[in-house]
């Protein structure tokens, strides 16, 4: 039988306060993390698409989430938390987590845990992100923001796949807006999740994510609603031109909306 594919994080060093001894309290120390993840399926056939693999950001994000959760007396507790966060991802089948203290002795002392999916429970918490429909210039809100560009208003050619052409026009508008605002463009769920975790603002280029979504119009305001729901956004804001009416929000849409 084929061996499972794996991804890994090697020699990832961060400082944190940890330990059960009084001499360790109030004293940050270096921790080294080594994580090896066995994938549930082979990467054959992912077609070089980042949203179809287990991103390395999942590994570094699990470490960050574990350290941010609380102060730990035991490395074992921290390693268990990290393992749970990684195994919450459906593409992770098994994980090995090694956490070592580097400042207690001349070498390293630590622990290694191996866990399989369904053996642990993870906190299903995503970093919050705010979706903003960018119909006019505005001061960007603080924190993680996904800007949805307005339609560029360019004439569309007759014939052909008009929806695809409209989506590509929105991608072009996204790149133009990002260049003007000094932001990066995100065209995948992985990049949007990274922006949420990092608390960054990005401009969303929609074509890649929505091309195969049946029944979704290539209309910026409809796409903003779709993205907010897809990301579980903390809120959806409309930066509309003066005098423009706020779009109707579908029944059952539970994300708070506001007009900027």
N, C-alpha and C positions, 0 to 999 in steps of 0.2 A: 504494500500500500504506500501511496505517496505520503511523505511527511508534511505536516501542516506548515503553512507559511507563518512567518513571525515578523513582528516589528519590535524595535527596542529603543530604549533611552539609556545611554551610558554615561557614567561619571558626571551626573548632574548635581552640582554643589550649590547649596543655599544655606543661609544662616538662620537659625531659629532658637528660641528658648525651649528647652525640653529636658526632662530628667526628673527622677524622684528624689535625688539628694539635694539638701539645702544649698550646697555649694554650686548647684546648677541653676538655682532660681535667680532670675534677674541677670543672667549671663548668657547671651546668645552664643551658640557654638555651631560649627560647620557640620552639615549633614550631607552625605553623599547618597544619591539615589541611583539605583540600577533597576530598570524595569524591562521585562521580556513578556510580550503578549503573543499567545498562540491564536491565530485567526480562525474564525468559524468556517470560512470558505477560502479557497484559493483566489488569488488576485487575477487569475486568467480571465479575460473577458471584461475587465473593468474599463477598457478603452481609454486609458489615461485620464479618467474623470475623477477628480479629487473627492467628489461627494459619494463615490462608490467604494471608498477604502476607509480604513480606520486611520484618522489623521493623527500625526504626532502631537498635535495640540491637545488631544484627549489625554495623553500621558502627562505632559507638563501641567495641564489644567487640573488633573487629579491631584498632583502634588500640591499645587497652589491652594486648591479647595481644602485639602487635608490640613495644611498648615494654618489656613485662615479660620478653620472651624473652632479651634480651642487650643489651650495649652495641654500638652501631653506629658505624663510621667513616663510612659513606656513607648519605645520604638514600635513594639508589636501593635499597639493600638493605632498608631499613625499608619503603619503599613497596611493594616486591615481596612482602614478608611480609604486609602488610595486604591487598594484592590477592588473594593466595592464600587467606587466611582468608575473605574475602567470597565468592569464587568457589566455595568448598566448599559454599555453600548452593545447592540446586537451583533456586531462583527467581532467581538472579543469572546473567545471560548475559554481561554485559561490565561492566567497572569501570574508571573513570579515577580515579587517586589522585594528588593533588598534595600534596607536603610541602615546607614552606618554613621557612627559618631567619629569625627576625625581629630577632635581636640582633647579627648580624655586620656589617651595613651599615645606613645610614639607611632603606633600603627593605626588600625581601624577596628572598631568593635561594632557589631550590629546584629541584624536579624534578617532572615529571608522567609517569606511566606509564599506558598503556592495555593491559588484558589481557582476553582472552576466556576463557570456560569451557573446560576441558580443555587450556589452554596452560600452566597452572601446577599444582603439587601443594600441598595444604594439610595442615597437621597436624590430623588429626581428633581433637581433644581437647576434651572438654566439661568444664566446671567440675563438680567433684564435689558431690553433694547427698545428704543422708541422709534417709530416709523413716522417720517415727515414727508408729506407730499409737497414738493418744491415748485410751487407755481409762481413764486416771486422771491426776491432776495430777502433774507432774514438773518438775524443773529442766531447762530447755531445754539441749540440747547446744550447744556452740559451732559456729560456721560455718553453712553453708547447710542448712536443715532444712525438709522439707515434712511438716506434721502432718496426719494423716488422722483426722478426727473419728469417734468412736464413734457408733453409732445413738442418736438421742435418746430412744428408748423410748416414743414417742407412739403411741396407737392409730391404726391405719390404717383408712380407710373401706372398706367392702365394695364390690366392683365397680370398674369402671374399670381403668386401666392401673396396676396395683399397683407395678410396677417403677419407673415414672416418679414415682409418689407417694413411694416410698421414697427415690429419688435426690433429690427436692426437699426431703424431710425432712433428708437428710444435708447439703444445701446450707445449710439453715436452721441446723443444728447447727454448721456451719463458721463461719457469721457470728457466732453466739453465742459460740463458743470464741474466735474472733479478737478480739471485743470484750472478753472477759474477760481475755485475755492481752496486749492492746495490740498485736496483730499485724494485718497486712493479709491479705486473702483472695486466693488465686490460683485462677482457674478456667480457665486456658488454658496450653498448653505454653509459649507465649512468656513469660508471667509467671513460670512455674516456672524456665525457663532464666535469666531475669533474676535471680531470687532466688539461683540457684546462683552466677551470676557475681558478684553483690554480696555473697555470704556471709550472706544474710539468712534468717530464719525466717519462714515463711508458713503459713497454714492452707489446705489444699486443699478446694475445693468441687467435687465430682466430676461433677455432672450434665452439664455442658456437654461434657466430654471423653469420657465413657463412654456417653452416651445411645444412640449408634448402634453400640456394640461388642456384636456378637451373642454370646450365651452367657455373658456376664459378669454375675454376680448382683449385685444392689444390696445387697451385704453388706459392711460396712466392712473386715473383715479380708481378704476376697478382693480388694477394691479396693486395699488397701495393697500386696498382692503384685503386682497388676497395675501400679500406679504405679511401684513400685521397679524392676520389670523394664523398664517403658517408658522411664524416665529413665536407666537404667543406674546406679542409685544405688550409692553407695559401701558402704552397709549399710542393713539394715532392722531397726528396733528395735520391740519390743512393750512398751508401757507398759500392762500389764494390771492389772485389779483383783487384790487379794490372793486367792490360791487358784485363780485361773483358769489353765487349761492353755494353754501356747503353741500356736498353730495349727500344723497340719501344713504343712510346706513341700513343694511339689510336687517330684517327681524332676526333676533337671536344673536346679533353681533355684540359680544360682551366686552370688547376692549374699549376703554374710555376714549372718546374722541373730543377734540377741541379745535377751535379755529385760532390760528396765530395772527 
